[in-house]
Amino acid sequence: MITRWIQHRGNDRLLLFFNGWGMDGGIAEYLQSNTPAGFGYDVLHCYDYNSLVISQDILDVIASYGERILVAWSLGVWAAQKAGLSGIGRALAINGTLNPISSEEGIAPAIFAQTLDNYNEENRTRFIRRMCGSASLFNRFMTVSPERTALDQKDELAAIQKHIDAEILPQSSSWSYTHALIGGRDMIFTPEAQKSAWRDLEYTVSEDMPHFPFFSSTSWPEVCSCMYY
C-alpha cells in the first residue's frame, strides 16, 4: 500500500483517506485543492492495494494523533479494514462494502472476474463511463484521472482478488464503520448490494450519486460532513 501525506501541518487530528482501486494522487489532490486553508486535520492518503501493509513507521505516526477519522471509497472500504489500524473514531464507507466480491453484498463474482479478465485500455474507458454515470461527469473525471496504465491497474485488481480469495475467515478489526453513504445511481456496487451489506449500520442514500462520489462532495470538509448525517 502506498501512503502519501496530502496535508501534514502538525494538527492533532488526522483524516485517513482510502481511495478506490486503480487510483493515484489525482483525486486526493483535487479534494485538497477545494479545501479551505483552515481545515484542521492532517490528511493521509492511502492507495494501491497490491499490498495491504502499511509500514510500522506510518502506523506509529497515525497512532500519535489524538483524533483519527477515516473515509474510504469503493474497494478502499474493504482495504481499510485490512490495514492494521486502531483507534479510529468515526469512519465513513462510500460506495463500497466489506464483502466486495459477493452477489448479495458487493460485486457479483462473475462480473468481477469478467472485469479483471477483459481489462485493457479500451475497456478502462467503458468502466470509467459506468463509474461516472454520464458523459458530463466522465469528462470532468478525466481531468483528475489516474496516470496509471491499464496493465498496472489490472495487476492491482488481480492482487486484490488474491487477497480476498485467501481469506478463509474474515479478519477482525478493532474499529468499525459508523456510517455508509450509498449512491443511488451506482453501477459498480449496486445500491441494493450496499443496503444489504450495511443492513445493521446507519446509512444514507444519495439518490443521484453515481459510483464516483467526489463531484457531489468536492472538498475534505464536504466529504467529512457525510459522517454526521
URPE-V742270 format. One record per residue. N is the residue number from 0. RES is the residue in three letters. PHI is phi in radians with two decimals (NA if undefined). PSI is psi in radians with two decimals (none if undefined). OMEGA is omega in whole degrees, -180 to 180 (* if undefined). Layout:
BEGIN
N:RES:PHI:PSI:OMEGA, N:RES:PHI:PSI:OMEGA
END
This chain:
BEGIN
0:MET:NA:2.43:176, 1:ILE:-1.69:2.34:174, 2:THR:-2.09:2.43:-177, 3:ARG:-2.55:2.26:178, 4:TRP:-1.31:2.19:175, 5:ILE:-1.68:-0.62:172, 6:GLN:-2.50:2.20:-176, 7:HIS:-2.49:1.51:-172, 8:ARG:-2.10:0.28:178, 9:GLY:1.38:0.34:174, 10:ASN:-1.17:2.79:177, 11:ASP:-1.61:0.01:-179, 12:ARG:-2.08:2.43:-176, 13:LEU:-2.19:2.32:169, 14:LEU:-1.86:2.12:173, 15:LEU:-1.71:2.20:179, 16:PHE:-2.03:2.02:177, 17:PHE:-1.76:1.92:-175, 18:ASN:-1.33:3.01:177, 19:GLY:-1.39:3.04:178, 20:TRP:-1.09:2.51:172, 21:GLY:1.38:0.09:-175, 22:MET:-1.61:2.98:171, 23:ASP:-2.34:-2.62:-175, 24:GLY:-1.40:-0.10:-172, 25:GLY:-1.04:-0.80:-177, 26:ILE:-1.19:-0.75:179, 27:ALA:-1.10:-0.71:178, 28:GLU:-1.16:-0.64:176, 29:TYR:-1.08:-0.82:178, 30:LEU:-1.10:-0.70:179, 31:GLN:-1.12:-0.67:-177, 32:SER:-1.15:-0.42:179, 33:ASN:-1.69:0.09:-175, 34:THR:-1.70:2.31:178, 35:PRO:-1.03:2.63:-176, 36:ALA:-1.07:-0.46:-177, 37:GLY:-1.50:0.17:179, 38:PHE:-1.03:2.11:-167, 39:GLY:-1.58:0.46:178, 40:TYR:-2.14:2.42:160, 41:ASP:-1.24:2.68:-176, 42:VAL:-2.25:2.14:177, 43:LEU:-1.99:2.14:-178, 44:HIS:-1.69:2.28:180, 45:CYS:-2.14:2.31:-179, 46:TYR:-2.83:3.05:-179, 47:ASP:1.17:1.63:-172, 48:TYR:-1.75:0.54:166, 49:ASN:-0.99:-0.68:172, 50:SER:-2.09:2.57:177, 51:LEU:-1.76:0.17:-174, 52:VAL:-1.61:2.29:167, 53:ILE:-1.79:2.35:-177, 54:SER:-1.05:2.63:-179, 55:GLN:-1.09:-0.62:178, 56:ASP:-1.03:-0.77:180, 57:ILE:-1.22:-0.69:177, 58:LEU:-1.05:-0.66:179, 59:ASP:-1.15:-0.70:178, 60:VAL:-1.14:-0.77:178, 61:ILE:-0.99:-0.75:-177, 62:ALA:-1.18:-0.30:-178, 63:SER:-1.38:-0.20:-178, 64:TYR:-1.39:2.48:179, 65:GLY:-1.24:-0.58:177, 66:GLU:-2.28:2.32:179, 67:ARG:-2.26:2.07:175, 68:ILE:-2.07:2.84:-172, 69:LEU:-2.47:2.40:172, 70:VAL:-2.18:2.26:179, 71:ALA:-2.33:2.48:-178, 72:TRP:-2.18:2.41:171, 73:SER:1.03:-2.26:-180, 74:LEU:-1.20:-0.24:173, 75:GLY:-1.13:-0.41:177, 76:VAL:-1.07:-0.80:178, 77:TRP:-1.23:-0.78:-175, 78:ALA:-1.10:-0.65:-178, 79:ALA:-1.05:-0.61:-179, 80:GLN:-1.33:-0.16:-180, 81:LYS:-1.79:0.07:-167, 82:ALA:-1.63:0.04:176, 83:GLY:1.35:0.44:-179, 84:LEU:-1.44:2.78:175, 85:SER:-2.56:2.88:176, 86:GLY:1.21:0.42:178, 87:ILE:-1.40:2.27:177, 88:GLY:-1.50:-1.81:177, 89:ARG:-1.32:2.52:180, 90:ALA:-2.53:2.25:-177, 91:LEU:-1.97:2.22:174, 92:ALA:-1.78:2.17:-180, 93:ILE:-2.03:2.06:173, 94:ASN:0.87:0.87:176, 95:GLY:-2.83:2.97:180, 96:THR:-2.48:2.99:178, 97:LEU:-1.46:-0.09:-180, 98:ASN:-2.23:1.23:-165, 99:PRO:-1.26:-0.40:175, 100:ILE:-1.89:1.62:-174, 101:SER:-2.86:2.37:178, 102:SER:-1.20:-0.48:-176, 103:GLU:-1.69:-0.56:-170, 104:GLU:-2.24:0.24:-178, 105:GLY:-2.83:-2.34:176, 106:ILE:-1.70:2.26:-179, 107:ALA:-0.96:2.38:-177, 108:PRO:-0.93:-0.70:-179, 109:ALA:-1.15:-0.66:179, 110:ILE:-1.22:-0.72:177, 111:PHE:-1.04:-0.82:-179, 112:ALA:-1.11:-0.70:179, 113:GLN:-1.13:-0.73:178, 114:THR:-1.04:-0.81:-180, 115:LEU:-1.14:-0.83:-175, 116:ASP:-1.12:-0.60:-172, 117:ASN:-1.83:0.16:-174, 118:TYR:-1.28:2.13:176, 119:ASN:-2.66:-3.05:-175, 120:GLU:-1.04:-0.72:-179, 121:GLU:-1.17:-0.81:-178, 122:ASN:-1.27:-0.41:173, 123:ARG:-1.05:-0.74:179, 124:THR:-1.07:-0.74:178, 125:ARG:-1.08:-0.73:-180, 126:PHE:-1.09:-0.77:-179, 127:ILE:-1.10:-0.67:178, 128:ARG:-1.07:-0.73:177, 129:ARG:-1.16:-0.67:-180, 130:MET:-1.12:-0.66:-177, 131:CYS:-1.52:-0.54:173, 132:GLY:1.52:-0.19:179, 133:SER:-2.77:2.79:-180, 134:ALA:-1.13:-0.68:-178, 135:SER:-1.15:-0.72:178, 136:LEU:-1.27:-0.57:173, 137:PHE:-1.01:-0.81:-180, 138:ASN:-1.11:-0.66:177, 139:ARG:-1.17:-0.72:-179, 140:PHE:-1.08:-0.61:-177, 141:MET:-1.11:-0.29:176, 142:THR:-1.37:-0.28:179, 143:VAL:-2.17:0.21:-175, 144:SER:-1.13:2.63:-178, 145:PRO:-1.17:2.48:177, 146:GLU:-1.60:1.10:179, 147:ARG:-2.26:2.61:179, 148:THR:-1.36:2.78:176, 149:ALA:-1.08:-0.63:179, 150:LEU:-1.12:-0.72:178, 151:ASP:-1.09:-0.77:178, 152:GLN:-1.15:-0.68:179, 153:LYS:-1.10:-0.72:178, 154:ASP:-1.07:-0.70:178, 155:GLU:-1.14:-0.74:180, 156:LEU:-1.11:-0.67:177, 157:ALA:-1.12:-0.69:178, 158:ALA:-1.13:-0.71:178, 159:ILE:-1.07:-0.78:178, 160:GLN:-1.03:-0.73:179, 161:LYS:-1.12:-0.74:178, 162:HIS:-1.03:-0.78:-178, 163:ILE:-1.19:-0.77:-179, 164:ASP:-1.11:-0.48:-177, 165:ALA:-1.37:-0.19:-178, 166:GLU:-1.42:1.85:176, 167:ILE:-1.30:-0.77:176, 168:LEU:-2.24:2.56:177, 169:PRO:-1.04:2.39:178, 170:GLN:-1.40:2.39:179, 171:SER:-1.35:2.71:179, 172:SER:-2.32:2.68:-178, 173:SER:-1.43:-0.02:-180, 174:TRP:-2.43:2.85:-179, 175:SER:-2.37:2.76:173, 176:TYR:-1.18:2.50:-179, 177:THR:-1.86:-0.26:178, 178:HIS:-2.78:2.62:175, 179:ALA:-2.18:2.45:175, 180:LEU:-1.99:2.13:-172, 181:ILE:-2.00:2.20:176, 182:GLY:-1.39:2.13:-178, 183:GLY:-1.19:-0.26:178, 184:ARG:-2.03:0.41:180, 185:ASP:-1.24:2.13:178, 186:MET:-1.83:0.15:176, 187:ILE:-1.83:-1.16:168, 188:PHE:-1.71:1.80:-173, 189:THR:-1.09:2.64:177, 190:PRO:-0.97:-0.66:-178, 191:GLU:-1.12:-0.73:179, 192:ALA:-1.15:-0.72:180, 193:GLN:-1.15:-0.73:179, 194:LYS:-1.08:-0.68:177, 195:SER:-1.14:-0.75:-178, 196:ALA:-1.15:-0.62:-175, 197:TRP:-1.85:0.50:-175, 198:ARG:-1.10:-0.41:180, 199:ASP:-1.77:0.19:-178, 200:LEU:-2.19:2.56:175, 201:GLU:-1.14:2.27:178, 202:TYR:-2.42:2.79:177, 203:THR:-2.16:2.39:176, 204:VAL:-1.79:2.14:172, 205:SER:-1.72:1.78:-165, 206:GLU:-1.03:-0.63:-175, 207:ASP:-1.66:0.05:-175, 208:MET:-1.44:2.22:171, 209:PRO:-1.42:-2.98:-178, 210:HIS:-1.08:-0.73:177, 211:PHE:-1.38:2.05:-169, 212:PRO:-1.74:-0.10:-165, 213:PHE:-1.61:0.31:164, 214:PHE:-1.82:-0.12:170, 215:SER:-1.57:-0.77:174, 216:SER:-2.04:1.97:-166, 217:THR:-1.92:0.10:180, 218:SER:-2.53:2.89:178, 219:TRP:-1.05:-0.80:178, 220:PRO:-1.04:-0.68:179, 221:GLU:-1.16:-0.73:178, 222:VAL:-1.11:-0.79:-178, 223:CYS:-1.15:-0.51:-180, 224:SER:-1.10:-0.39:179, 225:CYS:-1.14:-0.31:178, 226:MET:-1.30:-0.24:-169, 227:TYR:-2.02:0.50:176, 228:TYR:-1.04:none:*
END
